[in-house]
């Protein structure tokens, strides 16, 4: 497997197949198999994958969200094992795999050795590639492109909705904090006014007592 090692943890969750897509694109004038796998909120150190000539394998068994993917490429398509590029952006792992021989296995041309005779035997001409093979391959690639495009649209729509939901939660949280701050300020204001009133009432009571004492002294005299 061609990524960081997976920590050994107990498998306590159900293993599922992650949303993914395969699409053939032309990158730098070369046909490339592009594999996209949706792995939201899974750090790269918990993602392990393997690139084979005829299949792609991935798992996240070292994370609480456990996924496993083992899928073959379209019929007749092989990739170069040691030559690929991988990126993880916004929870989507994208791996670009150059296709071996433009997606079609090369035809092996064999020549017969000349026998011991007066006239040497001419080597056989290489057979032409069957048109049916190309037709089947083109048909498979077209179907794959349609399915991949539809799946990518679904993934993009889900990402957009998740972003909108997150934004709404942030706005709601800001409104809640603003309301709480306003409530706290009003509470402090009420407390301050109550303290001022109590202090004034005590001051008035003391002034009244002093006035009564002075009045009583004058009466006694």
Phi, psi and omega per residue, in radians:
X1 nan 2.489 -2.891
X2 -1.895 0.771 3.081
X3 -2.580 -2.976 -3.103
X4 -1.114 2.618 -3.108
X5 -1.154 2.643 -3.115
X6 -1.645 2.244 3.070
X7 -1.145 2.525 -3.114
X8 -1.435 2.016 3.117
X9 -2.344 2.819 3.135
X10 -1.309 2.423 -3.139
X11 -1.466 1.698 -3.085
X12 -1.870 -0.055 -3.109
X13 -2.092 2.839 3.109
X14 -1.276 2.373 3.116
X15 -1.497 2.192 -3.095
X16 -2.150 2.907 3.072
X17 -1.622 2.155 -3.096
X18 -1.286 2.708 3.030
X19 -1.075 2.308 -3.082
X20 -2.651 2.904 3.100
X21 -2.621 2.698 3.056
X22 -2.242 2.338 -3.115
X23 -2.595 2.407 3.111
X24 -1.624 2.152 3.135
X25 -2.208 2.748 3.094
X26 -1.736 1.972 -3.123
X27 -2.101 2.150 -3.105
X28 0.945 0.796 3.100
X29 1.050 0.492 3.126
X30 -2.395 2.323 3.119
X31 -1.161 2.298 -3.064
X32 -2.348 2.341 3.038
X33 -1.477 2.080 -3.127
X34 -1.869 2.040 3.133
X35 -1.854 2.214 3.109
X36 -2.120 2.280 -3.121
X37 -2.251 2.227 3.139
X38 -1.497 2.059 -3.107
X39 -2.361 1.258 -3.064
X40 -1.165 2.352 3.015
X41 1.030 0.561 3.038
X42 -2.015 2.039 -3.106
X43 -1.167 2.684 -3.064
X44 -1.076 -0.506 -3.118
X45 -1.204 -0.201 3.114
X46 -1.816 0.133 3.141
X47 -1.875 2.123 3.135
X48 -2.153 2.317 -3.110
X49 -2.490 2.779 -3.127
X50 -2.392 2.312 -3.140
X51 -1.845 2.012 3.059
X52 -1.924 2.916 -3.106
X53 -1.126 -0.574 -3.049
X54 -2.079 0.014 -3.101
X55 -2.735 2.858 3.116
X56 -2.214 2.344 -3.106
X57 -2.231 2.508 -3.127
X58 -2.690 2.591 2.983
X59 -2.712 2.783 3.075
X60 -2.235 0.765 -3.047
X61 -1.180 -0.269 3.101
X62 -1.479 0.032 -3.111
X63 -2.045 2.844 3.131
X64 -1.132 -0.570 3.025
X65 -1.530 1.876 -3.015
X66 -1.755 2.049 3.101
X67 -2.147 2.667 3.023
X68 -2.530 2.343 -3.137
X69 -2.343 2.230 3.076
X70 -2.464 1.742 -3.012
X71 -2.347 2.563 3.114
X72 -1.598 2.733 3.043
X73 -1.357 2.933 3.117
X74 -0.999 2.737 -3.095
X75 -1.004 2.263 3.112
X76 1.512 0.007 -3.109
X77 -1.868 2.157 3.030
X78 -2.154 2.565 -3.131
X79 -1.992 2.865 3.087
X80 -1.434 2.039 -2.983
X81 -1.097 -0.797 -3.017
X82 -1.557 0.250 -3.044
X83 -2.343 1.709 3.130
X84 -2.744 2.912 -3.132
X85 -2.338 2.309 -3.084
X86 -2.227 2.394 3.066
X87 -2.400 2.619 3.095
X88 -2.186 1.898 -3.102
X89 -2.333 2.263 3.094
X90 0.913 0.676 3.075
X91 1.364 0.198 3.128
X92 -2.104 2.072 3.077
X93 -1.501 2.154 -3.136
X94 -2.063 2.158 3.135
X95 -2.153 2.219 3.140
X96 -1.860 2.129 -3.039
X97 -2.107 1.992 3.080
X98 -1.079 2.354 -3.112
X99 -1.447 2.356 -3.137
X100 -1.346 2.205 3.074
X101 1.075 0.594 3.136
X102 0.997 0.577 3.039
X103 1.513 -0.025 -3.135
X104 -2.226 2.288 3.113
X105 -1.172 2.368 -3.116
X106 -1.184 2.562 3.127
X107 -1.453 2.264 3.139
X108 -1.435 2.156 -3.135
X109 -1.748 2.108 -3.136
X110 -1.900 2.470 3.101
X111 -2.027 2.437 3.106
X112 -1.420 2.460 3.084
X113 -1.358 2.474 3.140
X114 -1.170 2.412 3.119
X115 -1.435 2.880 3.082
X116 -1.324 1.650 -3.126
X117 -2.620 3.075 -3.107
X118 -1.187 -0.776 -3.141
X119 -1.850 2.158 3.123
X120 -1.150 2.591 3.123
X121 -1.462 2.261 -3.132
X122 -1.296 2.489 3.083
X123 -1.121 2.555 3.112
X124 -1.212 2.531 3.086
X125 -1.321 2.524 3.114
X126 -1.094 2.408 3.136
X127 -1.239 2.532 3.109
X128 -1.301 2.506 3.110
X129 -1.131 2.319 -3.094
X130 -1.116 2.343 3.120
X131 -1.134 -0.499 -3.109
X132 -1.134 -0.652 3.133
X133 -1.071 -0.803 3.122
X134 -1.118 -0.685 -3.129
X135 -1.123 -0.785 3.131
X136 -1.100 -0.722 -3.121
X137 -1.147 -0.798 3.129
X138 -1.066 -0.689 3.123
X139 -1.124 -0.752 3.130
X140 -1.111 -0.740 -3.130
X141 -1.159 -0.635 3.124
X142 -1.143 -0.751 3.115
X143 -1.106 -0.757 3.136
X144 -1.074 -0.726 3.128
X145 -1.081 -0.724 3.140
X146 -1.129 -0.799 -3.132
X147 -1.122 -0.751 -3.130
X148 -1.115 -0.713 3.138
X149 -1.093 -0.763 3.131
X150 -1.111 -0.741 -3.119
X151 -1.170 -0.680 3.102
X152 -1.106 -0.676 3.101
X153 -1.093 -0.718 3.114
X154 -1.112 -0.726 3.134
X155 -1.117 -0.780 3.129
X156 -1.093 -0.689 3.120
X157 -1.133 -0.711 3.125
X158 -1.146 -0.723 3.100
X159 -1.093 -0.695 3.129
X160 -1.119 -0.766 3.141
X161 -1.137 -0.696 3.106
X162 -1.078 -0.709 3.132
X163 -1.135 -0.733 3.118
X164 -1.122 -0.693 3.135
X165 -1.124 -0.758 3.125
X166 -1.096 -0.697 3.124
X167 -1.125 -0.719 3.116
X168 -1.106 -0.685 3.113
X169 -1.124 -0.698 3.129
X170 -1.126 -0.736 3.120
X171 -1.115 -0.727 3.136
X172 -1.099 -0.703 -3.141
X173 -1.161 -0.705 3.096
X174 -1.096 -0.717 3.121
X175 -1.126 -0.687 3.132
X176 -1.127 -0.734 3.138
X177 -1.144 -0.707 3.123
X178 -1.093 -0.729 3.130
X179 -1.134 -0.711 3.135
X180 -1.169 -0.694 3.101
X181 -1.093 -0.728 3.129
X182 -1.112 -0.726 3.126
X183 -1.112 -0.742 -3.139
X184 -1.121 -0.729 3.129
X185 -1.116 -0.731 3.125
X186 -1.115 -0.674 3.133
X187 -1.125 -0.751 3.112
X188 -1.115 -0.680 3.129
X189 -1.102 -0.749 3.122
X190 -1.095 -0.734 3.120
X191 -1.083 -0.740 -3.133
X192 -1.104 -0.750 3.124
X193 -1.130 -0.682 3.119
X194 -1.107 -0.723 3.126
X195 -1.117 -0.705 3.123
X196 -1.105 -0.740 3.141
X197 -1.140 -0.731 3.139
X198 -1.120 -0.770 3.136
X199 -1.080 -0.720 3.142
X200 -1.147 -0.682 -3.137
X201 -1.151 -0.717 3.107
X202 -1.121 -0.715 3.129
X203 -1.097 -0.705 3.113
X204 -1.128 -0.681 3.135
X205 -1.126 -0.743 3.133
X206 -1.119 -0.735 3.131
X207 -1.100 -0.657 3.130
X208 -1.145 -0.728 3.138
X209 -1.102 -0.771 -3.135
X210 -1.089 -0.731 3.131
X211 -1.106 -0.726 3.134
X212 -1.112 -0.677 -3.131
X213 -1.137 -0.775 3.139
X214 -1.078 -0.723 3.133
X215 -1.118 -0.686 3.140
X216 -1.153 -0.693 3.138
X217 -1.103 -0.726 3.121
X218 -1.107 -0.632 -3.121
X219 -1.195 -0.717 -3.127
X220 -1.120 -0.740 3.118
X221 -1.085 nan nan
